[in-house]
Amino acid sequence: MLKLLLRLIQVIIFLLILAFALKNTDDVALKFFLDWEWRAPLILVLLVALMLGALLGVLACTPKLFSQRRELNLFRQRQAASTPSQRNNKPTPDTAPPDEAPPADHVRL
């Protein structure tokens, strides 16, 4: 049922975008420097602007993504190089808790 609802929403969104594209077929002129002009349908201009914006957004995130990936690889290398008792967080004999706890009525001052 949920898949059918999601498919219906996808079809509605597609039809809305298609109707928007069909209503915006008029030619527009983008004027750049040195009297250079580009004429194209409005929907194509909007699509190109959307794609350029998405590309710039991805490029803006790329340096942070690579630094996080480097940091994660360094962490994994350090984790692999650690001793097995440290890796499994098993207590060593000198840091293990005592076998018996003091009685509940025992009060330390």
ROPA-564423 format. One line per field, with one value per residue (C-alpha): residue in one letter; x, y, z. Coordinates in nm, 4 decimals, decimal comma. Example, Ala and Ser with C-alpha at 12.3 -4.5 7.8 and 13.67 -1.06 7.14 Angstrom:
res = A / S
c1 = 1,2300 / 1,3670
c2 = -0,4500 / -0,1060
c3 = 0,7800 / 0,7140
END
This chain:
res = M / L / K / L / L / L / R / L / I / Q / V / I / I / F / L / L / I / L / A / F / A / L / K / N / T / D / D / V / A / L / K / F / F / L / D / W / E / W / R / A / P / L / I / L / V / L / L / V / A / L / M / L / G / A / L / L / G / V / L / A / C / T / P / K / L / F / S / Q / R / R / E / L / N / L / F / R / Q / R / Q / A / A / S / T / P / S / Q / R / N / N / K / P / T / P / D / T / A / P / P / D / E / A / P / P / A / D / H / V / R / L
c1 = 0,0000 / 0,2832 / 0,4618 / 0,1447 / 0,1087 / 0,4727 / 0,4307 / 0,1168 / 0,3033 / 0,5862 / 0,3401 / 0,1703 / 0,5039 / 0,6086 / 0,2820 / 0,3181 / 0,6727 / 0,5627 / 0,2769 / 0,5187 / 0,7580 / 0,4824 / 0,3619 / 0,7148 / 0,8218 / 0,8653 / 1,2134 / 1,4119 / 1,7403 / 2,0221 / 2,2615 / 2,6211 / 2,9225 / 3,0596 / 2,7092 / 2,6974 / 2,3406 / 2,1920 / 1,8349 / 1,6584 / 1,3199 / 1,2593 / 1,2304 / 1,5735 / 1,7253 / 1,5667 / 1,6916 / 2,0470 / 2,0353 / 1,9131 / 2,1862 / 2,4583 / 2,3340 / 2,3388 / 2,6881 / 2,8168 / 2,6621 / 2,8359 / 3,1662 / 3,1323 / 3,0896 / 3,3744 / 3,6696 / 3,4908 / 3,3914 / 3,7520 / 3,8856 / 3,6265 / 3,7134 / 4,0852 / 4,0087 / 3,7953 / 4,0698 / 4,3249 / 4,0918 / 4,0462 / 4,4232 / 4,4770 / 4,1982 / 4,3507 / 4,6946 / 4,5673 / 4,6105 / 4,3291 / 4,2409 / 4,2020 / 4,0037 / 3,7508 / 3,7394 / 3,8140 / 3,9508 / 4,3063 / 4,3702 / 4,4972 / 4,1912 / 3,9312 / 3,6644 / 3,6833 / 3,5013 / 3,2973 / 3,1201 / 3,1052 / 2,7850 / 2,4976 / 2,5004 / 2,8714 / 2,9272 / 3,2623 / 3,3491
c2 = 0,0000 / 0,2367 / 0,1622 / 0,2435 / 0,5732 / 0,6651 / 0,5775 / 0,7927 / 1,0878 / 1,0413 / 1,0411 / 1,3566 / 1,5368 / 1,4283 / 1,5552 / 1,8889 / 1,9322 / 1,8309 / 2,0828 / 2,3513 / 2,2696 / 2,2782 / 2,6182 / 2,7682 / 2,7017 / 3,0681 / 3,1689 / 3,3862 / 3,5631 / 3,5586 / 3,8431 / 3,8008 / 4,0266 / 4,1425 / 4,1375 / 3,7588 / 3,6301 / 3,2852 / 3,2165 / 2,9077 / 2,7979 / 2,9171 / 2,5645 / 2,4776 / 2,7878 / 2,6968 / 2,3377 / 2,4517 / 2,6953 / 2,4160 / 2,1790 / 2,4442 / 2,5232 / 2,1559 / 2,1158 / 2,4191 / 2,2827 / 1,9473 / 2,1190 / 2,3324 / 2,0175 / 1,8218 / 1,9511 / 1,8754 / 1,5306 / 1,4435 / 1,5696 / 1,3618 / 1,0575 / 1,1062 / 1,1421 / 0,8267 / 0,6261 / 0,7513 / 0,6489 / 0,3017 / 0,2595 / 0,3577 / 0,1234 / -0,1657 / -0,0968 / -0,0962 / -0,4021 / -0,6597 / -0,5899 / -0,2193 / -0,2909 / -0,5132 / -0,2881 / -0,5869 / -0,4842 / -0,5881 / -0,7756 / -0,4621 / -0,2561 / -0,5314 / -0,4653 / -0,6712 / -1,0031 / -0,9244 / -0,6034 / -0,4847 / -0,5636 / -0,3207 / -0,2172 / -0,1401 / 0,2358 / 0,3902 / 0,7084
c3 = 0,0000 / 0,0894 / -0,2376 / -0,4298 / -0,2449 / -0,3147 / -0,6827 / -0,6993 / -0,5449 / -0,7971 / -1,0880 / -0,9576 / -0,9190 / -1,2689 / -1,4181 / -1,2395 / -1,3707 / -1,7204 / -1,7134 / -1,5921 / -1,8757 / -2,1376 / -2,0131 / -2,0293 / -2,3875 / -2,4826 / -2,5910 / -2,3566 / -2,4181 / -2,1681 / -2,2336 / -2,1241 / -2,1501 / -2,4859 / -2,6364 / -2,6339 / -2,6177 / -2,5650 / -2,6746 / -2,5452 / -2,4106 / -2,0555 / -1,9188 / -2,0600 / -1,9029 / -1,5682 / -1,5960 / -1,6727 / -1,3781 / -1,1488 / -1,2650 / -1,2242 / -0,8739 / -0,7757 / -0,9216 / -0,7316 / -0,4115 / -0,4566 / -0,5346 / -0,2222 / -0,0080 / -0,1687 / 0,0401 / 0,3676 / 0,2408 / 0,1523 / 0,4862 / 0,6740 / 0,4637 / 0,5412 / 0,9112 / 0,9092 / 0,7349 / 0,9894 / 1,2723 / 1,1202 / 1,0835 / 1,4464 / 1,5554 / 1,3606 / 1,5099 / 1,8699 / 2,0889 / 2,0937 / 2,4586 / 2,3807 / 2,0653 / 2,2436 / 2,5512 / 2,7731 / 3,1115 / 3,1859 / 3,5147 / 3,6958 / 3,5893 / 3,6395 / 3,9030 / 4,2228 / 4,2217 / 4,5325 / 4,6107 / 4,9735 / 5,1590 / 5,1163 / 5,4823 / 5,4696 / 5,4846 / 5,4160 / 5,6019
END
